[in-house]
Amino acid sequence: MTESEAEQYEAELETARVLFARPVSFVMGAVSVAQLPSDELPEVAFAGRSNVGKSSLINALVGQKHLARASNEPGRTRELNFFLLNSALHMVDLPGYGWARASKTTVKKFQNLGSDYLRGRPNLKRAYLLIDARHGLKTVDNEPMDALDKAAVSYQIILTKADKIKPAELANVIEATQNAIKKRPAAHPIVLATSSESGFGIPELRREIMQTCEVSL
């Protein structure tokens, strides 16, 4: 990266920081596709296994502790939770998958809700698939990746809880993840590592979202 490119990159990180410091609010929790808000604004969605840290990541992005509420019961979220940032873009917290303490019928219902949303939302710019850095990709993650590939929805792998492992281990997980998604048609090739606790990787993810949604201040 040249000096001018580095300066441009730093400027973009700062613009993204300011954007995510702007007003943000919870809009609604939709329990059916019919309840979704209008599709006029660009959107990004966050998906992942239950207890992977989706709510914590959303809170870290906007610098708030209690905007998105994490549940003590994995798999409890049954809704598509919409958050509005700066009246410019929506962030959507999708129901978690795996280990849900509910009947199979209930689990299928809210997982289908997330699938229907991903397939039919024209303003969805990218889905962020969260993976626990301590464990990497698991067999249970293949189903959502297959669905995203089939629906031709652009998605990017975001490793969470990166502060819980050593840098060398993290580098190995990133490399293994990138290799695993090379042949997946809808997968973004860059894997980002983040930590909601330390703030590691959060500025870079803000920049990714800002550029993906083509939002400017």
RAMOCOR-V783990 format. One record per residue. N is the residue number from 0. SS is DSSP state (helix for helix, strand for strand, loop for the rest). Layout:
# RAMOCOR-V783990
n=N ss=SS
n=N ss=SS
This chain:
# RAMOCOR-V783990
n=0 ss=loop
n=1 ss=loop
n=2 ss=helix
n=3 ss=helix
n=4 ss=helix
n=5 ss=helix
n=6 ss=helix
n=7 ss=helix
n=8 ss=helix
n=9 ss=helix
n=10 ss=helix
n=11 ss=helix
n=12 ss=helix
n=13 ss=helix
n=14 ss=helix
n=15 ss=helix
n=16 ss=helix
n=17 ss=helix
n=18 ss=helix
n=19 ss=helix
n=20 ss=loop
n=21 ss=loop
n=22 ss=loop
n=23 ss=strand
n=24 ss=strand
n=25 ss=strand
n=26 ss=strand
n=27 ss=strand
n=28 ss=strand
n=29 ss=strand
n=30 ss=loop
n=31 ss=loop
n=32 ss=helix
n=33 ss=helix
n=34 ss=helix
n=35 ss=loop
n=36 ss=loop
n=37 ss=loop
n=38 ss=loop
n=39 ss=loop
n=40 ss=loop
n=41 ss=strand
n=42 ss=strand
n=43 ss=strand
n=44 ss=strand
n=45 ss=strand
n=46 ss=strand
n=47 ss=strand
n=48 ss=strand
n=49 ss=loop
n=50 ss=loop
n=51 ss=loop
n=52 ss=loop
n=53 ss=helix
n=54 ss=helix
n=55 ss=helix
n=56 ss=helix
n=57 ss=helix
n=58 ss=helix
n=59 ss=helix
n=60 ss=helix
n=61 ss=helix
n=62 ss=loop
n=63 ss=loop
n=64 ss=loop
n=65 ss=loop
n=66 ss=loop
n=67 ss=loop
n=68 ss=loop
n=69 ss=loop
n=70 ss=loop
n=71 ss=loop
n=72 ss=loop
n=73 ss=loop
n=74 ss=loop
n=75 ss=loop
n=76 ss=loop
n=77 ss=loop
n=78 ss=loop
n=79 ss=strand
n=80 ss=strand
n=81 ss=strand
n=82 ss=strand
n=83 ss=strand
n=84 ss=strand
n=85 ss=loop
n=86 ss=loop
n=87 ss=loop
n=88 ss=strand
n=89 ss=strand
n=90 ss=strand
n=91 ss=strand
n=92 ss=strand
n=93 ss=loop
n=94 ss=loop
n=95 ss=loop
n=96 ss=strand
n=97 ss=loop
n=98 ss=loop
n=99 ss=loop
n=100 ss=loop
n=101 ss=loop
n=102 ss=loop
n=103 ss=helix
n=104 ss=helix
n=105 ss=helix
n=106 ss=helix
n=107 ss=helix
n=108 ss=helix
n=109 ss=helix
n=110 ss=helix
n=111 ss=helix
n=112 ss=helix
n=113 ss=helix
n=114 ss=helix
n=115 ss=helix
n=116 ss=helix
n=117 ss=helix
n=118 ss=helix
n=119 ss=helix
n=120 ss=loop
n=121 ss=loop
n=122 ss=loop
n=123 ss=strand
n=124 ss=strand
n=125 ss=strand
n=126 ss=strand
n=127 ss=strand
n=128 ss=strand
n=129 ss=strand
n=130 ss=strand
n=131 ss=strand
n=132 ss=loop
n=133 ss=loop
n=134 ss=loop
n=135 ss=loop
n=136 ss=loop
n=137 ss=loop
n=138 ss=loop
n=139 ss=helix
n=140 ss=helix
n=141 ss=helix
n=142 ss=helix
n=143 ss=helix
n=144 ss=helix
n=145 ss=helix
n=146 ss=helix
n=147 ss=helix
n=148 ss=helix
n=149 ss=helix
n=150 ss=helix
n=151 ss=loop
n=152 ss=loop
n=153 ss=loop
n=154 ss=strand
n=155 ss=strand
n=156 ss=strand
n=157 ss=strand
n=158 ss=strand
n=159 ss=strand
n=160 ss=loop
n=161 ss=helix
n=162 ss=helix
n=163 ss=helix
n=164 ss=loop
n=165 ss=loop
n=166 ss=helix
n=167 ss=helix
n=168 ss=helix
n=169 ss=helix
n=170 ss=helix
n=171 ss=helix
n=172 ss=helix
n=173 ss=helix
n=174 ss=helix
n=175 ss=helix
n=176 ss=helix
n=177 ss=helix
n=178 ss=helix
n=179 ss=helix
n=180 ss=loop
n=181 ss=loop
n=182 ss=loop
n=183 ss=loop
n=184 ss=loop
n=185 ss=loop
n=186 ss=strand
n=187 ss=loop
n=188 ss=loop
n=189 ss=loop
n=190 ss=loop
n=191 ss=strand
n=192 ss=strand
n=193 ss=loop
n=194 ss=loop
n=195 ss=loop
n=196 ss=loop
n=197 ss=loop
n=198 ss=loop
n=199 ss=loop
n=200 ss=loop
n=201 ss=helix
n=202 ss=helix
n=203 ss=helix
n=204 ss=helix
n=205 ss=helix
n=206 ss=helix
n=207 ss=helix
n=208 ss=helix
n=209 ss=helix
n=210 ss=helix
n=211 ss=helix
n=212 ss=helix
n=213 ss=loop
n=214 ss=loop
n=215 ss=loop
n=216 ss=loop
